[in-house]
Amino acid sequence: MDKLIGKRDYLQFLNPRNELYRERGMKANPPPREEAIRLMSQNPNLIRRPLLIKGGTILFGFDETAWTDALDG
């Protein structure tokens, strides 16, 4: 997970619709990077999806226009 996130903002990878995210109040009190990565590794549903990675581009959620542009470009 750490390799996937790289130098990007790890908070972008957290799924705000996930029960664990809401239970822990991660919006108001986000976990440190290391803890967030550990939690996402242990709870894959905590990762925002769908996730598209192409080159240096990462898209979260489904936006048809953005996905088309990323896949065509």
KETOR-107190 format. One line per field, with one value per residue: residue in three letters; x, y, z of N, C-alpha, C in turn; residue number from 1. Coordinates in Angstrom, 2 decimals. Example, Ala and Ser with C-alpha at 12.3 -4.5 7.8 and 13.67 -1.06 7.14 Angstrom:
# residues 2
res = [ALA:SER]
nc1 = [13.19:12.85]
nc2 = [-5.69:-2.25]
nc3 = [7.80:7.08]
cac1 = [12.30:13.67]
cac2 = [-4.50:-1.06]
cac3 = [7.80:7.14]
cc1 = [13.20:12.90]
cc2 = [-3.30:0.03]
cc3 = [7.80:7.87]
n = [1:2]
# end
This chain:
# residues 73
res = [MET:ASP:LYS:LEU:ILE:GLY:LYS:ARG:ASP:TYR:LEU:GLN:PHE:LEU:ASN:PRO:ARG:ASN:GLU:LEU:TYR:ARG:GLU:ARG:GLY:MET:LYS:ALA:ASN:PRO:PRO:PRO:ARG:GLU:GLU:ALA:ILE:ARG:LEU:MET:SER:GLN:ASN:PRO:ASN:LEU:ILE:ARG:ARG:PRO:LEU:LEU:ILE:LYS:GLY:GLY:THR:ILE:LEU:PHE:GLY:PHE:ASP:GLU:THR:ALA:TRP:THR:ASP:ALA:LEU:ASP:GLY]
nc1 = [0.82:1.93:3.80:2.14:0.78:2.90:4.34:2.02:-0.95:-2.03:-4.54:-6.39:-6.85:-8.44:-11.62:-14.46:-16.99:-16.80:-17.41:-15.57:-14.05:-15.96:-16.67:-14.31:-14.07:-12.53:-12.63:-12.70:-10.59:-8.03:-6.03:-2.48:-0.12:1.28:-0.37:-2.79:-2.08:-1.53:-4.09:-5.57:-4.33:-5.08:-7.82:-9.19:-11.53:-11.51:-10.19:-10.63:-12.71:-13.96:-10.55:-8.27:-5.23:-2.88:0.06:1.39:-1.00:-3.76:-7.02:-9.93:-13.03:-15.85:-15.80:-16.94:-16.04:-13.48:-12.22:-12.32:-10.77:-8.30:-7.74:-7.65:-5.68]
nc2 = [-1.18:1.25:1.65:2.00:4.35:6.13:9.32:10.66:12.21:10.42:10.45:10.74:8.20:6.96:5.64:7.40:6.39:4.04:1.88:1.60:3.91:5.87:5.09:5.54:8.22:9.45:11.58:13.99:13.51:12.41:9.44:9.00:8.70:6.14:4.53:4.70:3.43:0.87:0.20:0.26:-1.83:-3.98:-3.80:-3.86:-2.71:-0.18:1.32:3.69:3.13:2.66:2.30:3.73:3.37:4.78:5.19:8.03:8.86:8.76:7.84:8.19:6.68:6.66:8.48:9.04:10.68:11.56:9.06:8.12:10.06:9.60:6.97:7.14:8.98]
nc3 = [0.00:0.79:-1.21:-3.43:-2.75:-2.48:-2.70:-2.58:-1.19:1.42:2.56:0.56:-0.31:1.53:2.21:2.67:3.01:4.28:7.04:9.20:8.85:9.47:12.11:13.52:13.25:11.23:9.45:10.89:12.58:11.29:10.87:11.50:8.78:8.71:10.32:8.90:6.50:7.48:8.42:6.01:4.69:6.27:6.15:3.36:2.28:3.20:1.42:-1.11:-3.92:-7.27:-8.32:-10.43:-11.98:-13.97:-15.44:-14.02:-13.07:-10.90:-10.32:-8.39:-7.52:-9.81:-12.63:-15.58:-17.75:-16.87:-16.61:-19.24:-20.54:-19.21:-19.95:-22.71:-23.11]
cac1 = [0.00:2.81:4.41:1.09:0.51:4.09:4.40:0.69:-1.68:-2.65:-5.94:-7.21:-7.10:-9.40:-13.01:-15.30:-18.24:-16.49:-17.87:-14.42:-13.73:-16.95:-16.57:-13.10:-14.11:-11.32:-12.75:-12.32:-9.34:-7.40:-4.90:-1.18:0.12:1.63:-1.56:-3.75:-1.61:-1.75:-5.54:-6.01:-3.81:-5.86:-9.23:-9.18:-12.71:-11.21:-9.58:-11.61:-12.78:-12.88:-9.26:-7.62:-3.84:-2.29:1.23:1.41:-2.36:-4.62:-8.39:-10.76:-14.44:-16.07:-16.18:-16.78:-15.22:-12.10:-11.68:-12.13:-9.60:-7.10:-7.48:-7.34:-4.50]
cac2 = [0.00:2.40:1.83:2.51:5.74:6.92:10.63:11.26:12.39:9.13:10.65:10.58:6.78:6.50:5.62:7.99:5.63:2.82:1.87:1.85:5.34:6.63:4.72:6.15:9.66:9.78:12.85:15.04:13.15:11.39:8.73:9.26:7.95:4.74:3.84:4.62:2.39:-0.41:-0.06:-0.06:-3.17:-4.96:-3.63:-3.34:-1.91:1.17:1.99:4.21:2.39:2.02:2.98:3.57:3.83:4.73:6.05:8.79:9.31:7.91:8.34:7.53:6.78:6.56:9.68:8.51:11.58:11.50:7.74:8.07:10.89:8.94:5.75:7.51:9.86]
cac3 = [0.00:0.87:-2.53:-4.29:-2.37:-2.79:-2.05:-2.66:0.06:1.78:2.95:-0.64:-0.50:2.53:1.76:3.70:3.14:5.02:8.43:10.07:8.67:10.24:13.53:14.10:13.05:10.49:8.76:11.83:13.24:10.45:11.46:10.87:7.54:8.96:10.82:7.80:5.58:8.15:8.44:4.65:4.37:7.04:5.80:1.99:1.99:3.63:0.27:-2.06:-5.17:-8.00:-8.34:-11.72:-11.98:-15.31:-15.39:-12.78:-12.78:-10.08:-10.23:-7.38:-7.86:-11.25:-13.38:-16.93:-18.56:-16.39:-16.92:-20.70:-20.83:-18.69:-20.73:-24.10:-23.14]
cc1 = [0.87:3.43:3.39:0.85:1.69:4.09:3.05:0.09:-2.43:-4.12:-6.88:-7.62:-8.14:-10.83:-13.92:-16.63:-18.04:-16.89:-16.74:-14.02:-14.67:-16.85:-15.40:-13.05:-12.91:-11.42:-12.25:-10.94:-8.63:-6.21:-3.59:-0.99:0.37:0.42:-2.59:-3.36:-1.82:-3.24:-6.06:-5.52:-4.63:-7.34:-9.33:-10.40:-12.54:-10.58:-10.69:-11.53:-13.91:-11.65:-8.61:-6.23:-3.31:-1.15:1.28:0.04:-3.09:-5.98:-9.15:-12.22:-14.61:-16.60:-15.89:-15.87:-13.75:-11.46:-11.40:-10.90:-8.31:-6.74:-7.11:-6.03:-3.28]
cc2 = [1.25:2.70:2.42:4.00:6.64:8.22:11.34:11.41:11.11:9.27:10.50:9.12:6.22:6.67:6.18:7.28:4.34:2.96:2.19:3.33:6.18:6.35:5.43:7.67:10.18:11.10:13.98:14.79:12.06:10.73:9.17:8.33:6.46:3.94:3.67:3.52:1.01:-0.77:-0.43:-1.45:-4.25:-4.95:-3.04:-2.49:-0.46:1.99:2.43:3.44:2.95:2.92:2.68:4.17:3.67:5.72:6.74:9.27:8.28:8.58:7.51:7.71:6.72:7.87:9.32:9.38:11.49:10.16:7.62:8.85:10.20:7.72:6.06:8.28:9.19]
cc3 = [0.00:-0.48:-3.50:-4.00:-2.71:-2.00:-2.08:-1.26:0.38:2.13:1.77:-0.85:0.47:2.03:2.86:3.90:3.95:6.48:9.41:10.03:9.54:11.74:14.22:13.91:12.28:9.73:9.66:12.44:12.43:11.13:10.80:9.67:7.80:9.43:9.71:6.83:6.19:8.13:7.05:4.24:5.06:6.65:4.39:1.62:2.44:2.50:-0.68:-3.36:-6.01:-8.06:-9.68:-11.62:-13.39:-15.34:-14.03:-12.36:-11.93:-9.99:-9.21:-7.77:-9.36:-11.79:-14.83:-17.80:-18.16:-16.75:-18.42:-21.08:-20.40:-19.54:-22.17:-24.19:-22.82]
n = [1:2:3:4:5:6:7:8:9:10:11:12:13:14:15:16:17:18:19:20:21:22:23:24:25:26:27:28:29:30:31:32:33:34:35:36:37:38:39:40:41:42:43:44:45:46:47:48:49:50:51:52:53:54:55:56:57:58:59:60:61:62:63:64:65:66:67:68:69:70:71:72:73]
# end
